[in-house]
Amino acid sequence: MPIAIAPSNQELVVRKIGAEEKTKKHLQELGITVGSTITLISSTGGNVIVIVKEGRLCLDKNLASKILVA
């Protein structure tokens, strides 16, 4: 499921990132890789705030729709 519709305050595992290689590399530098765990804090209008490792990230709805979690 896309991260924008995932349940809040629950650890989620990234299963697939359906973005261009440049975007995947940028997300990897931020700590979002296939197999990594992230926690969704908030989802408003498709935009999301997630906890990755020890930091918080805000992702727009276009990018959030390309990150699939389980």
mmCIF file of the N, C-alpha and C atoms, coordinates in Angstrom:
data_MODEL
# 
_entry.id   MODEL 
# 
loop_
_atom_site.group_PDB 
_atom_site.id 
_atom_site.type_symbol 
_atom_site.label_atom_id 
_atom_site.label_alt_id 
_atom_site.label_comp_id 
_atom_site.label_asym_id 
_atom_site.label_entity_id 
_atom_site.label_seq_id 
_atom_site.pdbx_PDB_ins_code 
_atom_site.Cartn_x 
_atom_site.Cartn_y 
_atom_site.Cartn_z 
_atom_site.occupancy 
_atom_site.B_iso_or_equiv 
_atom_site.pdbx_formal_charge 
_atom_site.auth_seq_id 
_atom_site.auth_comp_id 
_atom_site.auth_asym_id 
_atom_site.auth_atom_id 
_atom_site.pdbx_PDB_model_num 
ATOM 1   N N  . MET A 1 1  ? 0.848  -1.179 0.000   1.00 0.00 ? 1  MET A N  1 
ATOM 2   C CA . MET A 1 1  ? 0.000  0.000  0.000   1.00 0.00 ? 1  MET A CA 1 
ATOM 3   C C  . MET A 1 1  ? 0.891  1.239  0.000   1.00 0.00 ? 1  MET A C  1 
ATOM 4   N N  . PRO A 1 2  ? 0.455  2.321  -0.620  1.00 0.00 ? 2  PRO A N  1 
ATOM 5   C CA . PRO A 1 2  ? 1.232  3.565  -0.570  1.00 0.00 ? 2  PRO A CA 1 
ATOM 6   C C  . PRO A 1 2  ? 1.291  4.092  0.857   1.00 0.00 ? 2  PRO A C  1 
ATOM 7   N N  . ILE A 1 3  ? 2.379  4.745  1.177   1.00 0.00 ? 3  ILE A N  1 
ATOM 8   C CA . ILE A 1 3  ? 2.557  5.216  2.549   1.00 0.00 ? 3  ILE A CA 1 
ATOM 9   C C  . ILE A 1 3  ? 1.495  6.229  2.959   1.00 0.00 ? 3  ILE A C  1 
ATOM 10  N N  . ALA A 1 4  ? 0.925  6.950  2.013   1.00 0.00 ? 4  ALA A N  1 
ATOM 11  C CA . ALA A 1 4  ? -0.076 7.976  2.337   1.00 0.00 ? 4  ALA A CA 1 
ATOM 12  C C  . ALA A 1 4  ? -1.343 7.378  2.950   1.00 0.00 ? 4  ALA A C  1 
ATOM 13  N N  . ILE A 1 5  ? -1.632 6.100  2.674   1.00 0.00 ? 5  ILE A N  1 
ATOM 14  C CA . ILE A 1 5  ? -2.846 5.495  3.227   1.00 0.00 ? 5  ILE A CA 1 
ATOM 15  C C  . ILE A 1 5  ? -2.539 4.451  4.308   1.00 0.00 ? 5  ILE A C  1 
ATOM 16  N N  . ALA A 1 6  ? -1.284 4.386  4.730   1.00 0.00 ? 6  ALA A N  1 
ATOM 17  C CA . ALA A 1 6  ? -0.881 3.438  5.769   1.00 0.00 ? 6  ALA A CA 1 
ATOM 18  C C  . ALA A 1 6  ? -1.355 3.928  7.138   1.00 0.00 ? 6  ALA A C  1 
ATOM 19  N N  . PRO A 1 7  ? -1.465 3.020  8.109   1.00 0.00 ? 7  PRO A N  1 
ATOM 20  C CA . PRO A 1 7  ? -1.873 3.429  9.451   1.00 0.00 ? 7  PRO A CA 1 
ATOM 21  C C  . PRO A 1 7  ? -0.799 4.276  10.141  1.00 0.00 ? 7  PRO A C  1 
ATOM 22  N N  . SER A 1 8  ? -1.243 5.259  10.906  1.00 0.00 ? 8  SER A N  1 
ATOM 23  C CA . SER A 1 8  ? -0.319 6.159  11.607  1.00 0.00 ? 8  SER A CA 1 
ATOM 24  C C  . SER A 1 8  ? 0.247  5.499  12.856  1.00 0.00 ? 8  SER A C  1 
ATOM 25  N N  . ASN A 1 9  ? 1.401  6.021  13.284  1.00 0.00 ? 9  ASN A N  1 
ATOM 26  C CA . ASN A 1 9  ? 2.063  5.599  14.525  1.00 0.00 ? 9  ASN A CA 1 
ATOM 27  C C  . ASN A 1 9  ? 2.342  4.099  14.583  1.00 0.00 ? 9  ASN A C  1 
ATOM 28  N N  . GLN A 1 10 ? 2.729  3.544  13.457  1.00 0.00 ? 10 GLN A N  1 
ATOM 29  C CA . GLN A 1 10 ? 3.049  2.120  13.386  1.00 0.00 ? 10 GLN A CA 1 
ATOM 30  C C  . GLN A 1 10 ? 4.290  1.970  12.509  1.00 0.00 ? 10 GLN A C  1 
ATOM 31  N N  . GLU A 1 11 ? 5.226  1.102  12.932  1.00 0.00 ? 11 GLU A N  1 
ATOM 32  C CA . GLU A 1 11 ? 6.405  0.869  12.115  1.00 0.00 ? 11 GLU A CA 1 
ATOM 33  C C  . GLU A 1 11 ? 6.014  0.148  10.834  1.00 0.00 ? 11 GLU A C  1 
ATOM 34  N N  . LEU A 1 12 ? 6.523  0.654  9.730   1.00 0.00 ? 12 LEU A N  1 
ATOM 35  C CA . LEU A 1 12 ? 6.210  0.089  8.418   1.00 0.00 ? 12 LEU A CA 1 
ATOM 36  C C  . LEU A 1 12 ? 7.517  -0.247 7.715   1.00 0.00 ? 12 LEU A C  1 
ATOM 37  N N  . VAL A 1 13 ? 7.498  -1.282 6.901   1.00 0.00 ? 13 VAL A N  1 
ATOM 38  C CA . VAL A 1 13 ? 8.674  -1.690 6.152   1.00 0.00 ? 13 VAL A CA 1 
ATOM 39  C C  . VAL A 1 13 ? 8.490  -1.265 4.699   1.00 0.00 ? 13 VAL A C  1 
ATOM 40  N N  . VAL A 1 14 ? 9.484  -0.592 4.151   1.00 0.00 ? 14 VAL A N  1 
ATOM 41  C CA . VAL A 1 14 ? 9.438  -0.159 2.756   1.00 0.00 ? 14 VAL A CA 1 
ATOM 42  C C  . VAL A 1 14 ? 9.614  -1.387 1.874   1.00 0.00 ? 14 VAL A C  1 
ATOM 43  N N  . ARG A 1 15 ? 8.651  -1.638 0.994   1.00 0.00 ? 15 ARG A N  1 
ATOM 44  C CA . ARG A 1 15 ? 8.683  -2.810 0.109   1.00 0.00 ? 15 ARG A CA 1 
ATOM 45  C C  . ARG A 1 15 ? 9.119  -2.462 -1.310  1.00 0.00 ? 15 ARG A C  1 
ATOM 46  N N  . LYS A 1 16 ? 8.767  -1.262 -1.774  1.00 0.00 ? 16 LYS A N  1 
ATOM 47  C CA . LYS A 1 16 ? 9.113  -0.871 -3.148  1.00 0.00 ? 16 LYS A CA 1 
ATOM 48  C C  . LYS A 1 16 ? 9.119  0.640  -3.260  1.00 0.00 ? 16 LYS A C  1 
ATOM 49  N N  . ILE A 1 17 ? 10.040 1.152  -4.065  1.00 0.00 ? 17 ILE A N  1 
ATOM 50  C CA . ILE A 1 17 ? 10.072 2.581  -4.367  1.00 0.00 ? 17 ILE A CA 1 
ATOM 51  C C  . ILE A 1 17 ? 9.982  2.706  -5.883  1.00 0.00 ? 17 ILE A C  1 
ATOM 52  N N  . GLY A 1 18 ? 8.864  3.206  -6.354  1.00 0.00 ? 18 GLY A N  1 
ATOM 53  C CA . GLY A 1 18 ? 8.612  3.294  -7.793  1.00 0.00 ? 18 GLY A CA 1 
ATOM 54  C C  . GLY A 1 18 ? 8.917  4.673  -8.335  1.00 0.00 ? 18 GLY A C  1 
ATOM 55  N N  . ALA A 1 19 ? 10.162 5.092  -8.207  1.00 0.00 ? 19 ALA A N  1 
ATOM 56  C CA . ALA A 1 19 ? 10.554 6.424  -8.671  1.00 0.00 ? 19 ALA A CA 1 
ATOM 57  C C  . ALA A 1 19 ? 11.762 6.295  -9.598  1.00 0.00 ? 19 ALA A C  1 
ATOM 58  N N  . GLU A 1 20 ? 12.156 7.417  -10.183 1.00 0.00 ? 20 GLU A N  1 
ATOM 59  C CA . GLU A 1 20 ? 13.334 7.443  -11.045 1.00 0.00 ? 20 GLU A CA 1 
ATOM 60  C C  . GLU A 1 20 ? 14.581 7.161  -10.213 1.00 0.00 ? 20 GLU A C  1 
ATOM 61  N N  . GLU A 1 21 ? 15.644 6.753  -10.874 1.00 0.00 ? 21 GLU A N  1 
ATOM 62  C CA . GLU A 1 21 ? 16.889 6.422  -10.177 1.00 0.00 ? 21 GLU A CA 1 
ATOM 63  C C  . GLU A 1 21 ? 17.432 7.607  -9.378  1.00 0.00 ? 21 GLU A C  1 
ATOM 64  N N  . LYS A 1 22 ? 17.332 8.801  -9.929  1.00 0.00 ? 22 LYS A N  1 
ATOM 65  C CA . LYS A 1 22 ? 17.825 10.001 -9.234  1.00 0.00 ? 22 LYS A CA 1 
ATOM 66  C C  . LYS A 1 22 ? 17.057 10.197 -7.920  1.00 0.00 ? 22 LYS A C  1 
ATOM 67  N N  . THR A 1 23 ? 15.754 10.006 -7.970  1.00 0.00 ? 23 THR A N  1 
ATOM 68  C CA . THR A 1 23 ? 14.922 10.155 -6.778  1.00 0.00 ? 23 THR A CA 1 
ATOM 69  C C  . THR A 1 23 ? 15.200 9.042  -5.790  1.00 0.00 ? 23 THR A C  1 
ATOM 70  N N  . LYS A 1 24 ? 15.368 7.809  -6.281  1.00 0.00 ? 24 LYS A N  1 
ATOM 71  C CA . LYS A 1 24 ? 15.690 6.687  -5.402  1.00 0.00 ? 24 LYS A CA 1 
ATOM 72  C C  . LYS A 1 24 ? 17.004 6.937  -4.660  1.00 0.00 ? 24 LYS A C  1 
ATOM 73  N N  . LYS A 1 25 ? 17.980 7.479  -5.367  1.00 0.00 ? 25 LYS A N  1 
ATOM 74  C CA . LYS A 1 25 ? 19.281 7.760  -4.748  1.00 0.00 ? 25 LYS A CA 1 
ATOM 75  C C  . LYS A 1 25 ? 19.128 8.822  -3.662  1.00 0.00 ? 25 LYS A C  1 
ATOM 76  N N  . HIS A 1 26 ? 18.332 9.838  -3.926  1.00 0.00 ? 26 HIS A N  1 
ATOM 77  C CA . HIS A 1 26 ? 18.100 10.888 -2.933  1.00 0.00 ? 26 HIS A CA 1 
ATOM 78  C C  . HIS A 1 26 ? 17.409 10.314 -1.694  1.00 0.00 ? 26 HIS A C  1 
ATOM 79  N N  . LEU A 1 27 ? 16.402 9.485  -1.899  1.00 0.00 ? 27 LEU A N  1 
ATOM 80  C CA . LEU A 1 27 ? 15.713 8.854  -0.773  1.00 0.00 ? 27 LEU A CA 1 
ATOM 81  C C  . LEU A 1 27 ? 16.655 7.943  0.004   1.00 0.00 ? 27 LEU A C  1 
ATOM 82  N N  . GLN A 1 28 ? 17.537 7.263  -0.708  1.00 0.00 ? 28 GLN A N  1 
ATOM 83  C CA . GLN A 1 28 ? 18.507 6.393  -0.047  1.00 0.00 ? 28 GLN A CA 1 
ATOM 84  C C  . GLN A 1 28 ? 19.426 7.221  0.852   1.00 0.00 ? 28 GLN A C  1 
ATOM 85  N N  . GLU A 1 29 ? 19.835 8.382  0.391   1.00 0.00 ? 29 GLU A N  1 
ATOM 86  C CA . GLU A 1 29 ? 20.672 9.259  1.206   1.00 0.00 ? 29 GLU A CA 1 
ATOM 87  C C  . GLU A 1 29 ? 19.936 9.742  2.453   1.00 0.00 ? 29 GLU A C  1 
ATOM 88  N N  . LEU A 1 30 ? 18.611 9.825  2.369   1.00 0.00 ? 30 LEU A N  1 
ATOM 89  C CA . LEU A 1 30 ? 17.797 10.236 3.510   1.00 0.00 ? 30 LEU A CA 1 
ATOM 90  C C  . LEU A 1 30 ? 17.473 9.068  4.441   1.00 0.00 ? 30 LEU A C  1 
ATOM 91  N N  . GLY A 1 31 ? 17.787 7.843  4.014   1.00 0.00 ? 31 GLY A N  1 
ATOM 92  C CA . GLY A 1 31 ? 17.559 6.667  4.844   1.00 0.00 ? 31 GLY A CA 1 
ATOM 93  C C  . GLY A 1 31 ? 16.352 5.842  4.456   1.00 0.00 ? 31 GLY A C  1 
ATOM 94  N N  . ILE A 1 32 ? 15.701 6.188  3.355   1.00 0.00 ? 32 ILE A N  1 
ATOM 95  C CA . ILE A 1 32 ? 14.540 5.421  2.895   1.00 0.00 ? 32 ILE A CA 1 
ATOM 96  C C  . ILE A 1 32 ? 14.997 4.488  1.781   1.00 0.00 ? 32 ILE A C  1 
ATOM 97  N N  . THR A 1 33 ? 15.115 3.205  2.125   1.00 0.00 ? 33 THR A N  1 
ATOM 98  C CA . THR A 1 33 ? 15.518 2.190  1.165   1.00 0.00 ? 33 THR A CA 1 
ATOM 99  C C  . THR A 1 33 ? 14.579 0.991  1.300   1.00 0.00 ? 33 THR A C  1 
ATOM 100 N N  . VAL A 1 34 ? 14.580 0.128  0.301   1.00 0.00 ? 34 VAL A N  1 
ATOM 101 C CA . VAL A 1 34 ? 13.761 -1.083 0.368   1.00 0.00 ? 34 VAL A CA 1 
ATOM 102 C C  . VAL A 1 34 ? 14.263 -1.922 1.543   1.00 0.00 ? 34 VAL A C  1 
ATOM 103 N N  . GLY A 1 35 ? 13.356 -2.295 2.421   1.00 0.00 ? 35 GLY A N  1 
ATOM 104 C CA . GLY A 1 35 ? 13.699 -3.076 3.597   1.00 0.00 ? 35 GLY A CA 1 
ATOM 105 C C  . GLY A 1 35 ? 13.867 -2.247 4.860   1.00 0.00 ? 35 GLY A C  1 
ATOM 106 N N  . SER A 1 36 ? 13.966 -0.930 4.719   1.00 0.00 ? 36 SER A N  1 
ATOM 107 C CA . SER A 1 36 ? 14.119 -0.080 5.905   1.00 0.00 ? 36 SER A CA 1 
ATOM 108 C C  . SER A 1 36 ? 12.768 0.120  6.588   1.00 0.00 ? 36 SER A C  1 
ATOM 109 N N  . THR A 1 37 ? 12.809 0.494  7.859   1.00 0.00 ? 37 THR A N  1 
ATOM 110 C CA . THR A 1 37 ? 11.569 0.740  8.596   1.00 0.00 ? 37 THR A CA 1 
ATOM 111 C C  . THR A 1 37 ? 11.370 2.236  8.777   1.00 0.00 ? 37 THR A C  1 
ATOM 112 N N  . ILE A 1 38 ? 10.129 2.665  8.612   1.00 0.00 ? 38 ILE A N  1 
ATOM 113 C CA . ILE A 1 38 ? 9.753  4.055  8.823   1.00 0.00 ? 38 ILE A CA 1 
ATOM 114 C C  . ILE A 1 38 ? 8.443  4.078  9.599   1.00 0.00 ? 38 ILE A C  1 
ATOM 115 N N  . THR A 1 39 ? 8.172  5.192  10.242  1.00 0.00 ? 39 THR A N  1 
ATOM 116 C CA . THR A 1 39 ? 6.937  5.345  11.002  1.00 0.00 ? 39 THR A CA 1 
ATOM 117 C C  . THR A 1 39 ? 6.185  6.551  10.470  1.00 0.00 ? 39 THR A C  1 
ATOM 118 N N  . LEU A 1 40 ? 4.950  6.350  10.075  1.00 0.00 ? 40 LEU A N  1 
ATOM 119 C CA . LEU A 1 40 ? 4.106  7.438  9.588   1.00 0.00 ? 40 LEU A CA 1 
ATOM 120 C C  . LEU A 1 40 ? 3.543  8.193  10.786  1.00 0.00 ? 40 LEU A C  1 
ATOM 121 N N  . ILE A 1 41 ? 3.773  9.496  10.812  1.00 0.00 ? 41 ILE A N  1 
ATOM 122 C CA . ILE A 1 41 ? 3.252  10.330 11.896  1.00 0.00 ? 41 ILE A CA 1 
ATOM 123 C C  . ILE A 1 41 ? 1.949  10.993 11.485  1.00 0.00 ? 41 ILE A C  1 
ATOM 124 N N  . SER A 1 42 ? 1.947  11.559 10.268  1.00 0.00 ? 42 SER A N  1 
ATOM 125 C CA . SER A 1 42 ? 0.788  12.319 9.826   1.00 0.00 ? 42 SER A CA 1 
ATOM 126 C C  . SER A 1 42 ? 0.623  12.192 8.317   1.00 0.00 ? 42 SER A C  1 
ATOM 127 N N  . SER A 1 43 ? -0.632 12.188 7.888   1.00 0.00 ? 43 SER A N  1 
ATOM 128 C CA . SER A 1 43 ? -0.944 12.171 6.465   1.00 0.00 ? 43 SER A CA 1 
ATOM 129 C C  . SER A 1 43 ? -2.101 13.134 6.235   1.00 0.00 ? 43 SER A C  1 
ATOM 130 N N  . THR A 1 44 ? -1.826 14.204 5.508   1.00 0.00 ? 44 THR A N  1 
ATOM 131 C CA . THR A 1 44 ? -2.839 15.218 5.241   1.00 0.00 ? 44 THR A CA 1 
ATOM 132 C C  . THR A 1 44 ? -2.867 15.517 3.747   1.00 0.00 ? 44 THR A C  1 
ATOM 133 N N  . GLY A 1 45 ? -3.968 15.197 3.103   1.00 0.00 ? 45 GLY A N  1 
ATOM 134 C CA . GLY A 1 45 ? -4.101 15.472 1.680   1.00 0.00 ? 45 GLY A CA 1 
ATOM 135 C C  . GLY A 1 45 ? -3.093 14.749 0.819   1.00 0.00 ? 45 GLY A C  1 
ATOM 136 N N  . GLY A 1 46 ? -2.566 13.636 1.307   1.00 0.00 ? 46 GLY A N  1 
ATOM 137 C CA . GLY A 1 46 ? -1.571 12.886 0.549   1.00 0.00 ? 46 GLY A CA 1 
ATOM 138 C C  . GLY A 1 46 ? -0.149 13.214 0.941   1.00 0.00 ? 46 GLY A C  1 
ATOM 139 N N  . ASN A 1 47 ? 0.085  14.390 1.524   1.00 0.00 ? 47 ASN A N  1 
ATOM 140 C CA . ASN A 1 47 ? 1.408  14.743 2.034   1.00 0.00 ? 47 ASN A CA 1 
ATOM 141 C C  . ASN A 1 47 ? 1.608  14.020 3.355   1.00 0.00 ? 47 ASN A C  1 
ATOM 142 N N  . VAL A 1 48 ? 2.837  13.541 3.601   1.00 0.00 ? 48 VAL A N  1 
ATOM 143 C CA . VAL A 1 48 ? 3.076  12.761 4.804   1.00 0.00 ? 48 VAL A CA 1 
ATOM 144 C C  . VAL A 1 48 ? 4.285  13.265 5.574   1.00 0.00 ? 48 VAL A C  1 
ATOM 145 N N  . ILE A 1 49 ? 4.266  12.999 6.875   1.00 0.00 ? 49 ILE A N  1 
ATOM 146 C CA . ILE A 1 49 ? 5.422  13.221 7.733   1.00 0.00 ? 49 ILE A CA 1 
ATOM 147 C C  . ILE A 1 49 ? 5.787  11.861 8.298   1.00 0.00 ? 49 ILE A C  1 
ATOM 148 N N  . VAL A 1 50 ? 7.049  11.469 8.131   1.00 0.00 ? 50 VAL A N  1 
ATOM 149 C CA . VAL A 1 50 ? 7.507  10.165 8.587   1.00 0.00 ? 50 VAL A CA 1 
ATOM 150 C C  . VAL A 1 50 ? 8.745  10.311 9.458   1.00 0.00 ? 50 VAL A C  1 
ATOM 151 N N  . ILE A 1 51 ? 8.950  9.315  10.311  1.00 0.00 ? 51 ILE A N  1 
ATOM 152 C CA . ILE A 1 51 ? 10.186 9.224  11.085  1.00 0.00 ? 51 ILE A CA 1 
ATOM 153 C C  . ILE A 1 51 ? 11.060 8.190  10.398  1.00 0.00 ? 51 ILE A C  1 
ATOM 154 N N  . VAL A 1 52 ? 12.264 8.610  10.032  1.00 0.00 ? 52 VAL A N  1 
ATOM 155 C CA . VAL A 1 52 ? 13.242 7.727  9.421   1.00 0.00 ? 52 VAL A CA 1 
ATOM 156 C C  . VAL A 1 52 ? 14.475 7.777  10.309  1.00 0.00 ? 52 VAL A C  1 
ATOM 157 N N  . LYS A 1 53 ? 14.846 6.624  10.833  1.00 0.00 ? 53 LYS A N  1 
ATOM 158 C CA . LYS A 1 53 ? 15.929 6.534  11.808  1.00 0.00 ? 53 LYS A CA 1 
ATOM 159 C C  . LYS A 1 53 ? 15.604 7.467  12.961  1.00 0.00 ? 53 LYS A C  1 
ATOM 160 N N  . GLU A 1 54 ? 16.315 8.563  13.149  1.00 0.00 ? 54 GLU A N  1 
ATOM 161 C CA . GLU A 1 54 ? 16.040 9.460  14.268  1.00 0.00 ? 54 GLU A CA 1 
ATOM 162 C C  . GLU A 1 54 ? 15.565 10.830 13.810  1.00 0.00 ? 54 GLU A C  1 
ATOM 163 N N  . GLY A 1 55 ? 15.220 10.962 12.543  1.00 0.00 ? 55 GLY A N  1 
ATOM 164 C CA . GLY A 1 55 ? 14.786 12.255 12.013  1.00 0.00 ? 55 GLY A CA 1 
ATOM 165 C C  . GLY A 1 55 ? 13.402 12.190 11.413  1.00 0.00 ? 55 GLY A C  1 
ATOM 166 N N  . ARG A 1 56 ? 12.834 13.365 11.218  1.00 0.00 ? 56 ARG A N  1 
ATOM 167 C CA . ARG A 1 56 ? 11.512 13.469 10.594  1.00 0.00 ? 56 ARG A CA 1 
ATOM 168 C C  . ARG A 1 56 ? 11.662 14.044 9.192   1.00 0.00 ? 56 ARG A C  1 
ATOM 169 N N  . LEU A 1 57 ? 10.865 13.514 8.284   1.00 0.00 ? 57 LEU A N  1 
ATOM 170 C CA . LEU A 1 57 ? 10.853 13.992 6.903   1.00 0.00 ? 57 LEU A CA 1 
ATOM 171 C C  . LEU A 1 57 ? 9.433  14.286 6.476   1.00 0.00 ? 57 LEU A C  1 
ATOM 172 N N  . CYS A 1 58 ? 9.273  15.313 5.667   1.00 0.00 ? 58 CYS A N  1 
ATOM 173 C CA . CYS A 1 58 ? 7.987  15.619 5.054   1.00 0.00 ? 58 CYS A CA 1 
ATOM 174 C C  . CYS A 1 58 ? 8.111  15.283 3.570   1.00 0.00 ? 58 CYS A C  1 
ATOM 175 N N  . LEU A 1 59 ? 7.193  14.469 3.077   1.00 0.00 ? 59 LEU A N  1 
ATOM 176 C CA . LEU A 1 59 ? 7.196  14.064 1.673   1.00 0.00 ? 59 LEU A CA 1 
ATOM 177 C C  . LEU A 1 59 ? 5.910  14.537 1.018   1.00 0.00 ? 59 LEU A C  1 
ATOM 178 N N  . ASP A 1 60 ? 6.029  15.099 -0.191  1.00 0.00 ? 60 ASP A N  1 
ATOM 179 C CA . ASP A 1 60 ? 4.822  15.537 -0.890  1.00 0.00 ? 60 ASP A CA 1 
ATOM 180 C C  . ASP A 1 60 ? 4.043  14.338 -1.401  1.00 0.00 ? 60 ASP A C  1 
ATOM 181 N N  . LYS A 1 61 ? 2.806  14.596 -1.804  1.00 0.00 ? 61 LYS A N  1 
ATOM 182 C CA . LYS A 1 61 ? 1.922  13.493 -2.182  1.00 0.00 ? 61 LYS A CA 1 
ATOM 183 C C  . LYS A 1 61 ? 2.415  12.729 -3.398  1.00 0.00 ? 61 LYS A C  1 
ATOM 184 N N  . ASN A 1 62 ? 3.100  13.375 -4.341  1.00 0.00 ? 62 ASN A N  1 
ATOM 185 C CA . ASN A 1 62 ? 3.604  12.661 -5.514  1.00 0.00 ? 62 ASN A CA 1 
ATOM 186 C C  . ASN A 1 62 ? 4.666  11.642 -5.124  1.00 0.00 ? 62 ASN A C  1 
ATOM 187 N N  . LEU A 1 63 ? 5.595  12.050 -4.274  1.00 0.00 ? 63 LEU A N  1 
ATOM 188 C CA . LEU A 1 63 ? 6.648  11.141 -3.842  1.00 0.00 ? 63 LEU A CA 1 
ATOM 189 C C  . LEU A 1 63 ? 6.103  10.074 -2.894  1.00 0.00 ? 63 LEU A C  1 
ATOM 190 N N  . ALA A 1 64 ? 5.224  10.466 -1.996  1.00 0.00 ? 64 ALA A N  1 
ATOM 191 C CA . ALA A 1 64 ? 4.637  9.522  -1.044  1.00 0.00 ? 64 ALA A CA 1 
ATOM 192 C C  . ALA A 1 64 ? 3.859  8.419  -1.746  1.00 0.00 ? 64 ALA A C  1 
ATOM 193 N N  . SER A 1 65 ? 3.247  8.727  -2.868  1.00 0.00 ? 65 SER A N  1 
ATOM 194 C CA . SER A 1 65 ? 2.474  7.710  -3.598  1.00 0.00 ? 65 SER A CA 1 
ATOM 195 C C  . SER A 1 65 ? 3.368  6.666  -4.250  1.00 0.00 ? 65 SER A C  1 
ATOM 196 N N  . LYS A 1 66 ? 4.669  6.953  -4.392  1.00 0.00 ? 66 LYS A N  1 
ATOM 197 C CA . LYS A 1 66 ? 5.594  6.028  -5.031  1.00 0.00 ? 66 LYS A CA 1 
ATOM 198 C C  . LYS A 1 66 ? 6.306  5.120  -4.041  1.00 0.00 ? 66 LYS A C  1 
ATOM 199 N N  . ILE A 1 67 ? 6.109  5.370  -2.741  1.00 0.00 ? 67 ILE A N  1 
ATOM 200 C CA . ILE A 1 67 ? 6.737  4.553  -1.714  1.00 0.00 ? 67 ILE A CA 1 
ATOM 201 C C  . ILE A 1 67 ? 5.699  3.572  -1.187  1.00 0.00 ? 67 ILE A C  1 
ATOM 202 N N  . LEU A 1 68 ? 5.921  2.287  -1.438  1.00 0.00 ? 68 LEU A N  1 
ATOM 203 C CA . LEU A 1 68 ? 4.975  1.252  -1.004  1.00 0.00 ? 68 LEU A CA 1 
ATOM 204 C C  . LEU A 1 68 ? 5.520  0.571  0.244   1.00 0.00 ? 68 LEU A C  1 
ATOM 205 N N  . VAL A 1 69 ? 4.634  0.388  1.225   1.00 0.00 ? 69 VAL A N  1 
ATOM 206 C CA . VAL A 1 69 ? 5.026  -0.178 2.511   1.00 0.00 ? 69 VAL A CA 1 
ATOM 207 C C  . VAL A 1 69 ? 4.107  -1.345 2.885   1.00 0.00 ? 69 VAL A C  1 
ATOM 208 N N  . ALA A 1 70 ? 4.553  -2.106 3.871   1.00 0.00 ? 70 ALA A N  1 
ATOM 209 C CA . ALA A 1 70 ? 3.725  -3.204 4.402   1.00 0.00 ? 70 ALA A CA 1 
ATOM 210 C C  . ALA A 1 70 ? 3.792  -3.191 5.903   1.00 0.00 ? 70 ALA A C  1 
# 
